[in-house]
Amino acid sequence: QGQPVESGGGLVQAGGSLRLSCVIRRSILSVFTSRLRGWYRQAPGKERELVATISSGGDIVYGDSVKGRFTISRDNTRKTVYLQMNSLKPEDTGVYYCRFGDDGNEAWGQGTQVTVSS
């Protein structure tokens, strides 16, 4: 149904910005647009948590800790999901994973490291 591949992570100072990209490989357009797409993250010693998701209908959900700072978007023609991260904080540090698909039928990317220094 498609394999997510993330890019765009790196090291940034607090207050800075990064944009993550997730291309859904081996997916046709109709499948890409009909599935849930989103970003999750996992900090060392913590469970994976929701960052942002966008449904097939375009409904967006953000985790409480990123509201007002992060923006999820997608480009259907490129079968790509983006995460624009502004006003980054050290607590945003972690591995960011792209999710593609609904509960029970999802695929995950390998993750991209985001490190925010204070």
N, C-alpha and C positions, 0 to 999 in steps of 0.2 A: 504493500500500500504506500510505501515511501519511507525513506531513511533520512532523518534529520542530520545535518552537518553544520556545526556552529563555527563561528569565527568572530574575531574582533576583541577578544579579551586582552588584558594587559595590566600594566602597573600605572596607576594614576594617583596624583595627590588629592587629598580631601578638597572638595569643592569643584573638582574637575568633572569632565564628561567622557563618556565612552559610548559607542554604538555597537551593539552586537547584531550579527546577522545569522540567520539559520535558513539554509536552502534545503528544501525537501527533495532529495534526489529520488529518481525512479518513481515519480508520481505524476500522473496525468492531471491536467488542470481541474477537471471535474471532481477528482478525488481531493485535491488540495483544498478547493473551496468548500467542500462539504464536511470537513473534519475540524475538530477543535485544534487550535494551535496555541502554544504558550511557552512561557519561560518559568523555570523553577531554579532555585539555588540551594546549595548546601555548604554551610560553613563547617570548619573543623569541629568535630564533636557534637554537631547538631544534626537534627533531622532535615530532610529536604523540605523546602517550603515554597509556597506559591509566590511568584513575583507578578506575573500578569498572564492572562489568557484572552484569546479572542475566538469567539464561536463562529460556526458556519454562517450564522445570521449577522455577524458583526458586533455582537454584544461583548463588551470588554469588562474584565474583572481585574482589579489590582489588589495586591497584598497591602495591608494597612501601612506597613513600614515604608512603602515606596510611593504611595499616592502623592500626586503633585510634583514628583521628581522624575519619575520614569514614564515613558510613553511606548506602548506597543503599537505596531502597525504592520501591514502586510502589502506585498506587491504580488498580485495574483499572476501577472504575466511572467514574473521571475520565480514564482513558487517559493517566495522567500518571506520570512517573518523577521521583523527588526525589533530591537529593544534600545531605545534612546535613553541613556541614563545621565541625568544631570544632578548637580549638587551632591556628588558622591560623598559618602561617609565611610570611615573605617569599618563600620559594622556591615557595610555592603560587600565586604570581602567574602569570596567563596567561589565555588565552581558553579557556573551557570549552565543549566541544561535546557535544551529545547525539546519540547514534547509535541508530538503530532498524533492526533487520533483521540477518540473518546474513551471513556473508562472501559477497561477490559480489552481494548483493541488499540492500545497506544504504542508508539515507538519513541525511543529516546535517543538523543545524540550522545556523543562521547563526552561532552562538556567542554567549557572553555573557562580558564582561570581569570578571575578579576581580583586584583589586589589594590586596595585603597590605603595609601599611607597617610599618617597624620602629620 
